[in-house]
């Protein structure tokens, strides 16, 4: 059996799905990210705790918003102390913005 690994973390996958559809349910996010609902709750909790996402209640569901300035200035870009190059951070933020607003892609 071949080893399987991915370049992006579960946190990145969750952020991408929130950028795609801020009205996603935990179940939707879990399916798209390829992780369990329990893991999704944990990731959402981490992101909320760090102020990276804000959840607003609309009826029975949450609508998520990514706080891009908070992500840019306070996001954990690495699990280690390794310095992440600013161009990589900038490209990531531009990519998330384009996912959230496809009209920016042109």
ZITA-V883502 format. One record per residue. N is the residue number from 1. RES is the residue in three letters. D_LAST is the distance of its C-alpha to the last C-alpha in Angstrom with 2 decimals. Layout:
# ZITA-V883502
N & RES & D_LAST
N & RES & D_LAST
This chain:
# ZITA-V883502
1 & UNK & 41.31
2 & UNK & 38.29
3 & UNK & 37.05
4 & UNK & 33.73
5 & UNK & 31.58
6 & UNK & 28.02
7 & UNK & 26.03
8 & UNK & 24.83
9 & UNK & 27.43
10 & UNK & 28.14
11 & UNK & 26.95
12 & UNK & 23.48
13 & UNK & 23.43
14 & UNK & 24.58
15 & UNK & 21.96
16 & UNK & 19.18
17 & UNK & 20.86
18 & UNK & 21.28
19 & UNK & 17.61
20 & UNK & 16.96
21 & UNK & 19.88
22 & UNK & 21.82
23 & UNK & 24.56
24 & UNK & 25.35
25 & UNK & 29.06
26 & UNK & 30.66
27 & UNK & 31.38
28 & UNK & 27.76
29 & UNK & 26.67
30 & UNK & 29.61
31 & UNK & 28.87
32 & UNK & 25.21
33 & UNK & 26.21
34 & UNK & 29.21
35 & UNK & 31.72
36 & UNK & 34.60
37 & UNK & 34.52
38 & UNK & 36.95
39 & UNK & 34.67
40 & UNK & 31.78
41 & UNK & 34.10
42 & UNK & 34.95
43 & UNK & 31.37
44 & UNK & 30.57
45 & UNK & 33.79
46 & UNK & 32.85
47 & UNK & 29.47
48 & UNK & 31.17
49 & UNK & 34.01
50 & UNK & 31.77
51 & UNK & 29.89
52 & UNK & 26.54
53 & UNK & 26.27
54 & UNK & 27.96
55 & UNK & 29.22
56 & UNK & 30.09
57 & UNK & 32.49
58 & UNK & 31.70
59 & UNK & 34.71
60 & UNK & 35.44
61 & UNK & 32.13
62 & UNK & 30.11
63 & UNK & 26.62
64 & UNK & 25.11
65 & UNK & 22.99
66 & UNK & 21.91
67 & UNK & 23.14
68 & UNK & 20.57
69 & UNK & 22.89
70 & UNK & 25.76
71 & UNK & 24.00
72 & UNK & 23.05
73 & UNK & 26.59
74 & UNK & 28.77
75 & UNK & 27.19
76 & UNK & 29.22
77 & UNK & 27.11
78 & UNK & 30.05
79 & UNK & 33.26
80 & UNK & 35.08
81 & UNK & 35.56
82 & UNK & 33.34
83 & UNK & 30.98
84 & UNK & 27.34
85 & UNK & 25.44
86 & UNK & 23.24
87 & UNK & 20.27
88 & UNK & 20.44
89 & UNK & 20.61
90 & UNK & 17.67
91 & UNK & 15.48
92 & UNK & 16.90
93 & UNK & 16.20
94 & UNK & 12.50
95 & UNK & 12.47
96 & UNK & 14.53
97 & UNK & 12.42
98 & UNK & 9.39
99 & UNK & 12.17
100 & UNK & 13.56
101 & UNK & 10.62
102 & UNK & 8.13
103 & UNK & 6.30
104 & UNK & 5.53
105 & UNK & 3.79
106 & UNK & 0.00
